[in-house]
Amino acid sequence: ASAPAPGGPRAIPAASLGLSPGSPSAVLAPPRFAAEDSAPGDRRPPPRLGPAIPPVVPHAVADFLPITPTRNSCVDCHQTDPPKQAGDPTPIPPSHFVDQRRAPGAPGAEVAGARWICTACHVGRTDAPPLVPNGYRP
């Protein structure tokens, strides 16, 4: 192979390719963190960063997993009818009852299949520091 022409493209150092310092091929240990261990209702939900961002689960989730096709403890508790009373669980929003693939715009009586696995979008609260700085504010 020939050397690049003077003033041509330069190689990018491997340590500058990823979001974290060091080589992108290095396998780094993730930082240690502790998962939330409070019971439902013990803590207030953290503020949401925006309307399109799923809220963080403010209580421990380990006892409610796994979610299976026939068992979903999240739905058992959060499928409540508004109006919401103080201290009641946050109700599942109407959007979660619409099957966007098979019947868009038509709410069903049950949580839509694509919304059944709550932990696909909603994460449990932890004390983990952000892996990448984020200055976004709504």
Backbone as CSV, one residue per row, in Angstrom:
resi,resn,N_x,N_y,N_z,CA_x,CA_y,CA_z,C_x,C_y,C_z
1,ALA,0.848,-1.177,0.000,0.000,0.000,0.000,0.887,1.231,0.000
2,SER,0.412,2.239,-0.654,1.202,3.462,-0.714,0.799,4.393,0.419
3,ALA,1.717,5.261,0.791,1.456,6.230,1.858,0.505,7.302,1.339
4,PRO,-0.341,7.874,2.225,-1.244,8.925,1.757,-0.458,10.125,1.255
5,ALA,-1.028,10.796,0.291,-0.403,11.992,-0.262,-0.322,13.060,0.811
6,PRO,0.699,13.907,0.747,0.787,14.999,1.730,-0.495,15.819,1.715
7,GLY,-1.006,16.114,2.899,-2.255,16.874,3.021,-3.500,16.016,2.836
8,GLY,-3.329,14.707,2.648,-4.455,13.791,2.455,-5.061,13.367,3.787
9,PRO,-5.931,12.374,3.774,-6.584,11.931,5.013,-5.576,11.365,6.008
10,ARG,-5.857,11.605,7.266,-5.010,11.099,8.339,-5.742,9.995,9.080
11,ALA,-4.973,9.085,9.615,-5.561,8.011,10.409,-6.094,8.582,11.716
12,ILE,-7.213,8.034,12.163,-7.788,8.435,13.443,-7.286,7.457,14.494
13,PRO,-6.701,7.957,15.585,-6.215,7.034,16.626,-7.370,6.203,17.194
14,ALA,-7.105,4.933,17.468,-8.134,4.029,17.987,-8.780,4.576,19.251
15,ALA,-8.011,5.265,20.100,-8.557,5.788,21.358,-9.584,6.892,21.128
16,SER,-9.673,7.428,19.899,-10.627,8.508,19.608,-11.888,8.015,18.920
17,LEU,-12.018,6.715,18.685,-13.147,6.196,17.915,-14.422,5.988,18.724
18,GLY,-14.321,5.670,19.993,-15.504,5.343,20.793,-15.935,6.475,21.696
19,LEU,-16.990,6.233,22.469,-17.481,7.215,23.426,-16.675,7.219,24.715
20,SER,-16.037,6.107,25.021,-15.237,6.042,26.241,-13.760,6.099,25.867
21,PRO,-12.927,6.537,26.797,-11.497,6.612,26.479,-10.915,5.220,26.288
22,GLY,-9.929,5.117,25.435,-9.273,3.846,25.197,-9.684,3.251,23.864
23,SER,-9.186,2.080,23.605,-9.444,1.390,22.345,-10.876,0.864,22.302
24,PRO,-11.544,0.955,21.139,-12.907,0.413,21.040,-12.938,-1.105,21.145
25,SER,-11.800,-1.758,20.984,-11.774,-3.215,21.103,-11.512,-3.676,22.535
26,ALA,-11.221,-2.754,23.439,-10.991,-3.116,24.842,-12.320,-3.474,25.501
27,VAL,-12.309,-4.496,26.313,-13.508,-4.904,27.042,-13.387,-4.350,28.460
28,LEU,-14.174,-3.313,28.736,-14.105,-2.655,30.036,-15.180,-3.189,30.964
29,ALA,-14.877,-3.271,32.240,-15.871,-3.680,33.227,-16.838,-2.511,33.447
30,PRO,-18.158,-2.775,33.446,-19.099,-1.682,33.697,-18.978,-1.196,35.132
31,PRO,-19.347,0.065,35.380,-19.276,0.560,36.757,-20.278,-0.182,37.646
32,ARG,-19.923,-0.328,38.903,-20.817,-0.999,39.855,-21.990,-0.073,40.160
33,PHE,-23.155,-0.663,40.389,-24.335,0.119,40.734,-25.244,-0.721,41.614
34,ALA,-26.140,-0.043,42.290,-27.133,-0.730,43.121,-28.513,-0.426,42.550
35,ALA,-29.305,-1.463,42.386,-30.667,-1.295,41.899,-31.554,-0.782,43.024
36,GLU,-32.611,-0.100,42.654,-33.598,0.398,43.623,-34.157,-0.791,44.394
37,ASP,-34.297,-0.648,45.707,-34.817,-1.758,46.508,-36.076,-1.390,47.276
38,SER,-36.703,-0.261,46.938,-37.906,0.152,47.655,-39.131,-0.604,47.140
39,ALA,-40.157,-0.629,47.943,-41.424,-1.262,47.573,-42.279,-0.270,46.782
40,PRO,-43.204,-0.775,45.968,-44.104,0.129,45.243,-44.810,1.085,46.206
41,GLY,-44.812,2.358,45.837,-45.463,3.374,46.643,-44.559,4.036,47.670
42,ASP,-43.365,3.482,47.903,-42.453,4.063,48.892,-41.819,5.361,48.418
43,ARG,-41.542,5.466,47.132,-40.837,6.635,46.595,-41.618,7.242,45.447
44,ARG,-41.460,8.535,45.309,-42.103,9.237,44.200,-41.337,8.964,42.906
45,PRO,-42.033,8.924,41.772,-41.320,8.755,40.508,-40.416,9.953,40.237
46,PRO,-39.249,9.714,39.627,-38.391,10.849,39.272,-39.051,11.663,38.160
47,PRO,-38.679,12.920,37.999,-39.289,13.722,36.935,-38.951,13.149,35.564
48,ARG,-39.897,13.266,34.652,-39.676,12.804,33.277,-38.923,13.877,32.503
49,LEU,-38.059,13.444,31.586,-37.294,14.379,30.773,-38.098,14.913,29.597
50,GLY,-39.196,14.264,29.253,-40.028,14.728,28.153,-41.193,13.793,27.940
51,PRO,-42.213,14.224,27.200,-43.418,13.414,27.036,-43.194,12.128,26.238
52,ALA,-42.189,12.083,25.378,-41.946,10.891,24.568,-40.954,9.936,25.222
53,ILE,-40.475,10.264,26.408,-39.486,9.430,27.095,-40.212,8.625,28.179
54,PRO,-40.140,7.281,28.117,-40.837,6.471,29.128,-40.333,6.781,30.530
55,PRO,-41.227,6.849,31.506,-40.789,7.124,32.870,-39.983,5.966,33.458
56,VAL,-39.102,6.316,34.381,-38.311,5.330,35.120,-39.209,4.717,36.189
57,VAL,-39.060,3.419,36.429,-39.827,2.734,37.475,-39.238,3.144,38.824
58,PRO,-40.039,3.745,39.720,-39.475,4.263,40.968,-39.320,3.236,42.085
59,HIS,-39.622,1.968,41.806,-39.514,0.936,42.849,-38.744,-0.256,42.311
60,ALA,-38.393,-1.175,43.183,-37.683,-2.384,42.772,-38.546,-3.178,41.798
61,VAL,-37.910,-3.825,40.823,-38.660,-4.603,39.842,-38.327,-6.091,39.882
62,ALA,-37.263,-6.474,40.564,-36.802,-7.870,40.539,-37.898,-8.855,40.948
63,ASP,-38.716,-8.508,41.932,-39.762,-9.420,42.394,-40.912,-9.566,41.396
64,PHE,-40.971,-8.698,40.396,-42.070,-8.713,39.435,-41.665,-9.345,38.105
65,LEU,-40.452,-9.825,38.014,-39.943,-10.435,36.787,-39.835,-11.942,36.962
66,PRO,-39.865,-12.711,35.917,-39.968,-12.287,34.537,-41.409,-12.000,34.146
67,ILE,-41.545,-11.202,33.114,-42.852,-10.991,32.492,-42.985,-12.075,31.437
68,THR,-44.072,-12.812,31.495,-44.299,-13.914,30.553,-45.565,-13.620,29.742
69,PRO,-45.859,-14.414,28.727,-47.091,-14.180,27.953,-48.366,-14.256,28.792
70,THR,-48.324,-14.957,29.924,-49.526,-15.104,30.743,-49.445,-14.375,32.084
71,ARG,-48.287,-13.820,32.432,-48.130,-13.164,33.735,-47.386,-11.840,33.577
72,ASN,-48.015,-10.777,34.048,-47.398,-9.460,34.053,-47.857,-8.745,35.315
73,SER,-47.005,-8.735,36.327,-47.358,-8.102,37.601,-47.495,-6.593,37.477
74,CYS,-46.819,-5.997,36.501,-46.946,-4.549,36.293,-48.390,-4.214,35.913
75,VAL,-48.929,-4.950,34.942,-50.299,-4.724,34.488,-51.278,-5.026,35.619
76,ASP,-51.015,-6.078,36.389,-51.918,-6.418,37.502,-52.119,-5.231,38.436
77,CYS,-51.074,-4.456,38.662,-51.152,-3.337,39.593,-51.540,-2.023,38.907
78,HIS,-50.960,-1.768,37.733,-51.115,-0.453,37.100,-52.310,-0.327,36.173
79,GLN,-53.044,-1.413,35.914,-54.232,-1.318,35.069,-55.402,-0.844,35.927
80,THR,-55.351,0.449,36.245,-56.376,1.071,37.073,-57.142,2.080,36.228
81,ASP,-58.363,2.325,36.595,-59.170,3.296,35.875,-59.023,4.658,36.516
82,PRO,-58.753,5.679,35.704,-58.785,7.033,36.261,-60.202,7.340,36.715
83,PRO,-60.521,8.253,37.579,-59.559,9.212,38.107,-58.639,8.584,39.148
84,LYS,-57.408,9.042,39.146,-56.397,8.531,40.053,-56.561,9.177,41.422
85,GLN,-56.554,8.351,42.433,-56.610,8.827,43.811,-55.187,8.956,44.335
86,ALA,-54.971,9.799,45.308,-53.643,9.953,45.900,-53.158,8.605,46.422
87,GLY,-51.946,8.240,46.052,-51.369,6.979,46.511,-51.640,5.799,45.597
88,ASP,-52.542,5.939,44.614,-52.797,4.852,43.669,-51.612,4.704,42.719
89,PRO,-51.432,3.511,42.152,-50.367,3.350,41.159,-50.659,4.208,39.917
90,THR,-49.616,4.605,39.231,-49.777,5.355,37.989,-50.512,4.469,36.993
91,PRO,-51.632,4.939,36.423,-52.367,4.096,35.471,-51.617,3.935,34.150
92,ILE,-51.824,2.802,33.500,-51.261,2.576,32.177,-51.922,3.568,31.225
93,PRO,-51.139,4.294,30.420,-51.746,5.285,29.535,-52.561,4.630,28.419
94,PRO,-53.558,5.351,27.900,-54.406,4.803,26.823,-53.616,4.328,25.608
95,SER,-52.476,4.942,25.327,-51.679,4.551,24.158,-51.229,3.091,24.231
96,HIS,-51.105,2.545,25.433,-50.640,1.168,25.592,-51.721,0.138,25.257
97,PHE,-52.948,0.585,25.023,-54.049,-0.310,24.676,-54.324,-0.311,23.172
98,VAL,-53.525,0.420,22.396,-53.706,0.508,20.947,-52.648,-0.358,20.273
99,ASP,-53.100,-1.265,19.420,-52.195,-2.109,18.646,-51.860,-1.360,17.363
100,GLN,-50.691,-0.705,17.342,-50.318,0.145,16.212,-50.146,-0.641,14.919
101,ARG,-49.884,-1.923,14.999,-49.671,-2.729,13.793,-50.985,-3.238,13.209
102,ARG,-51.874,-3.773,14.038,-53.081,-4.422,13.529,-54.329,-3.548,13.553
103,ALA,-54.397,-2.620,14.505,-55.591,-1.770,14.619,-55.203,-0.387,15.118
104,PRO,-54.424,0.354,14.341,-54.021,1.682,14.801,-55.229,2.583,15.010
105,GLY,-55.207,3.292,16.112,-56.301,4.214,16.406,-57.497,3.575,17.083
106,ALA,-57.480,2.261,17.290,-58.612,1.579,17.926,-58.166,0.975,19.250
107,PRO,-58.465,1.650,20.375,-58.053,1.087,21.667,-58.741,-0.243,21.940
108,GLY,-57.993,-1.186,22.489,-58.553,-2.475,22.873,-58.820,-2.516,24.369
109,ALA,-59.336,-3.632,24.822,-59.651,-3.799,26.243,-58.424,-4.221,27.045
110,GLU,-57.419,-4.773,26.377,-56.208,-5.261,27.043,-54.988,-4.494,26.540
111,VAL,-53.906,-4.558,27.296,-52.651,-3.949,26.876,-52.221,-4.612,25.565
112,ALA,-51.845,-3.802,24.582,-51.423,-4.316,23.281,-50.183,-5.182,23.426
113,GLY,-50.069,-6.198,22.584,-48.963,-7.144,22.660,-47.597,-6.488,22.615
114,ALA,-47.429,-5.466,21.783,-46.134,-4.798,21.679,-45.803,-4.003,22.937
115,ARG,-46.781,-3.755,23.781,-46.561,-3.003,25.028,-46.547,-3.910,26.250
116,TRP,-46.659,-5.222,26.065,-46.800,-6.166,27.174,-45.534,-6.294,28.016
117,ILE,-44.366,-6.232,27.394,-43.103,-6.373,28.122,-42.668,-4.976,28.570
118,CYS,-43.115,-4.569,29.729,-42.920,-3.202,30.229,-41.458,-2.803,30.282
119,THR,-40.588,-3.746,30.663,-39.175,-3.436,30.834,-38.438,-3.245,29.513
120,ALA,-39.125,-3.394,28.381,-38.495,-3.074,27.097,-38.301,-1.564,26.975
121,CYS,-39.150,-0.782,27.626,-39.049,0.686,27.567,-38.807,1.315,28.940
122,HIS,-39.432,0.786,29.968,-39.333,1.351,31.315,-38.211,0.650,32.064
123,VAL,-37.248,1.430,32.545,-36.115,0.865,33.276,-36.265,1.154,34.760
124,GLY,-35.693,0.280,35.570,-35.696,0.490,37.008,-34.675,1.539,37.401
125,ARG,-34.950,2.232,38.474,-34.035,3.259,38.971,-32.828,2.587,39.614
126,THR,-31.651,3.166,39.391,-30.409,2.706,40.020,-29.609,3.932,40.451
127,ASP,-28.504,3.673,41.123,-27.607,4.771,41.482,-26.439,4.859,40.500
128,ALA,-26.561,4.227,39.329,-25.478,4.225,38.337,-25.256,5.625,37.778
129,PRO,-23.990,6.022,37.674,-23.717,7.310,37.038,-23.911,7.175,35.533
130,PRO,-24.201,8.271,34.848,-24.355,8.191,33.395,-23.048,7.724,32.742
131,LEU,-23.166,6.860,31.736,-21.976,6.404,31.025,-21.450,7.485,30.094
132,VAL,-22.346,8.316,29.595,-21.993,9.404,28.693,-22.669,10.653,29.219
133,PRO,-21.961,11.774,29.337,-22.603,13.008,29.810,-23.767,13.398,28.897
134,ASN,-24.841,13.900,29.504,-26.020,14.297,28.736,-26.558,15.578,29.339
135,GLY,-26.515,16.633,28.575,-27.006,17.919,29.063,-28.420,18.220,28.620
136,TYR,-29.154,17.222,28.072,-30.507,17.480,27.593,-31.428,17.887,28.740
137,ARG,-32.185,18.903,28.527,-33.226,19.333,29.474,-34.428,19.767,28.648
138,PRO,-35.631,19.354,29.057,-36.824,19.724,28.265,-37.104,21.212,28.319
